[in-house]
Amino acid sequence: MLLDVTDLADPRLRDYRDLTDVALRVKTEEPEGLYMAESTNVIARAIRAGHRPRSVLLAPKHLELVEPLLERATGAWDGGETPVFVAEEELLQQIVGFRLHRGAIAAMHRPELPGVAEILRPADRPAPRRIAVLENIVDHTNVGAIVRSAAALGVGAVLVTPSCADPLYRRAVRVSMGTIFQVPWTRLGSWPGGMVELQEAGFVVAGMTLGEGAISMDELVAEAHEKLALVFGSEGHGLTPAADRLLDRRVTIPMAGGVDSLNVAASSAVAFYATR
């Protein structure tokens, strides 16, 4: 259903306002059961993953790219027509508060997350042998970058702790280039208590740390664990002491040139490649 937009205050555009207010969006999007998919590529990946758009907002020149995506998704909708709001680029920027990446954004129905057991022992695909755990990582850009590396380097699943940033927040989705829709993921119900479930499922839980007693990444790889969970701590303080006490391995990436550590997204890429 194509709908021309000419009024900045159009009440039908509620989902698209205040997109730059992170605190507000974090409080509203998950409770309201939606997330935002920005750019035609990300929208396409979301639809291919079976996610349902509740509306789309785009510039006229991008309609030709989005129409086939919407036709492909028709079977997943509830028999009704999904609104496609079309606005000139200047008005579009005023509505969302920034220059849209590739001129299209969709408000998507947020899927129900699977349980941890379903992630670790799925019925429809091989069980993952390597997983990533993101502990209290608060920067959405880092979350998106880690997910993208996980997808590119064959990590089987991503688990996020209760205080970790939302992987379906707009910026995280965009930085992940939509790979969040292809990597199985869910949020742990508790942490670090949830680590026990990983260990009971046969995973050796290895935390990335600069702390004492850590083995090198090369040493971890040489141990050749059949199932491995790599835990990455928050940007500022790293792993929490409570999680550190429960780890099976403490692992570090040796640094040179006087550099003390890597950004968490960069260190995840190194760890994923080394343990592939």
PyMOL commands that set and color helices and strands:
alter all, ss='L'
color gray80, all
select helices_A, chain A and resi 11-16+22-28+40-48+60-76+89-96+101-103+116-120+140-152+170-175+179-181+195-200+217-223+241-246+264-274
alter helices_A, ss='H'
color red, helices_A
select strands_A, chain A and resi 2-4+34-38+53-58+84-86+104-109+130-134+157-160+185-187+204-208+215-216+228-232+249-252
alter strands_A, ss='S'
color yellow, strands_A
deselect
rebuild
show_as cartoon
